[in-house]
């Protein structure tokens, strides 16, 4: 749904791919790591030239500074590294025993004449 919206606004395909991968990694992390519940909510918004994504889980929360980087070649454990590499801004809010919020922001690039450019000018 998000990709379709960004496509209709005329967002560059590479930016859309980055957003899709960031969101996939954030949701996968909830499913793999949030305990006792893997329930989560995703909210998105487009504000001028930025896409803001929030993934909110109902787990016990986590401290992103305590996450150890994976060994080179590891098949798991790279989600935060991928999100940090692709996002223009990333924030983590730990809601002790009430889950965590991962907020990802990505600057959008639009094709010439795209609807998104027209909406930003309004």
Secondary structure by P-SEA (a helix, b strand, c coil): caaaaaaaacccaaaaaaaaaaaaaaaaaaaccccccccbbbbbbbcccbbbbbbbbcccccccccbbbbcccccccaaaaaaaacccbbbbbbccccbbbbbbbbbbbbccccaaaaaaac
